[in-house]
Amino acid sequence: MIQKTIFTPADILLPDYAPCGENWSKWAVIACDQFTSEPEYWEAAERDAAGAMSTLGLILPEVYLGTSAEQIRDSAIQKNMETVCETLRPYPDSMIYLERTLPDGKIRRGIVGKVDLEEYDYSPASNSAIRPTEETVVDRIPPRVAVRRRAAVELPHVMLLMDDPENQVIAPLAEQKADMELLYSFPLMQGGGFATGYHITGNVQERLLGVLADYEARRKGSVVYAVGDGNHSLASAAAYYAELKDTLGAEAAKAHPARYALVEIVNLYDASLEFEPIYRLLKNCNPADVLAELEKSAGGAGTATAVTGAGEGTVSLPGGHTLDVGCLQLFIDGYIKKHPGVVCDYIHGADSLRTLSAGAGCLGFFCTGVDKETLFPYVTANGSLPRKTFSMGEAKSKRYYLEARKIIL
């Protein structure tokens, strides 16, 4: 008998399109926390999705936070979800094997299913089976919980990592595609590559659940799954589930679909998986003043590279953290407290940072992140990394909203 696993099949919803139908490319949209300083990306996405059902109408791209478009979009999301929820095709008790061809041609392999939020804790002292890899900014959770509270379905961009150096869990699925139904195969909009998904059922699912149980048993008492992407989305799902426990009672809440969250799991040792540093961009600042304050506070062993329209140069960092990016973040947080008009954005991609840093009142920083092989040992020993320490590939390699799951009774 196969023991119960943390990661399990889910009742998945997908558009009822032919596997290679052209409308898939309009349906799938990149994670909402990408291109936050590039509204032109999202304007192009609107044009690409025009005239068809799209996840773009079900999410709030963070580029619009704090703008007049936020309220307009937010008010439309619930109505759109109710309409879409009746349109999508159900795949009960399912998992999906996903092959994502990245913009550089590499293929990232993952499995879509659900995780039990009883096994997740985003607090700094977390010792749960599923743990965050970055600091959770609690102020970012209430607005997301408010969206989830009204939502009929969830669409995840959460990606969990598993520590499987011998590739025993996900990799064998590549040889079993002939035994699985093709669900979708299509190019992703805006240069995101290609997505191909297969329906994991029957004997293939039974084998998978067996190796998952073995993997989870081997990791028991340590980090079983680490949050690679979508940390605040998963934290918001957990916060909403905690809210349901208060309103429904703990036992009733355990039977609610919001106890679980739809995610994709990927092996940390997947050959396509590359950790990229996430860069810092200060806006509405006086670059010379920032650099002068940084020079005054320097004293640690770490360095970063400051970027303006005039060029780039190495700067010394203060101490206070074991990682250079942590030292830089501590300085930025302190500077913003003393200069409330200054804003820090987090940028994926060196070219984007250089372009944005050339703007008036802008100052960028390149800083090293963390090697992927050290992730699980670091989180086990030290807890979460500083927020926005690493990215699994550049922006266009991020997970697209594709699969959905109902989170209401």
Sequence and secondary structure as in RCSB ss.txt:
>XXXX:A:sequence
MIQKTIFTPADILLPDYAPCGENWSKWAVIACDQFTSEPEYWEAAERDAAGAMSTLGLILPEVYLGTSAEQIRDS
AIQKNMETVCETLRPYPDSMIYLERTLPDGKIRRGIVGKVDLEEYDYSPASNSAIRPTEETVVDRIPPRVAVRRR
AAVELPHVMLLMDDPENQVIAPLAEQKADMELLYSFPLMQGGGFATGYHITGNVQERLLGVLADYEARRKGSVVY
AVGDGNHSLASAAAYYAELKDTLGAEAAKAHPARYALVEIVNLYDASLEFEPIYRLLKNCNPADVLAELEKSAGG
AGTATAVTGAGEGTVSLPGGHTLDVGCLQLFIDGYIKKHPGVVCDYIHGADSLRTLSAGAGCLGFFCTGVDKETL
FPYVTANGSLPRKTFSMGEAKSKRYYLEARKIIL
>XXXX:A:secstr
     SEE EEEEE    TT TTHHHH EE TTSSTT HHHHHHHHHHHTTS  GGGGS  GGGTTSHHHHHHHH
HHHHHHHHHHTTSEEEEEEEEEEEEE TTS EEEEEEEEEEGGGB  STT  SSEE SB   GGGHHHHHHHHHH
 SEE    EEEE  TT  SSGGGGG GGGSEEEEEEE GGG  EEEEEEE HHHHHHHHHHHHHHHHHTTTS SE
EEEE HHHHHHHHHHHHHHHHHH HHHHHTSGGGEEEEEEEETT TT  EEE EEEEESS HHHHHHHHHHH  S
S EEEEEETTEEEEEE   SSSSHHHHHHHHHHHHHHHSTT EEEEE SHHHHHHHHTSTT EEEE     GGGH
HHHHHHH  B TT EEES GGGS EE  BEE   
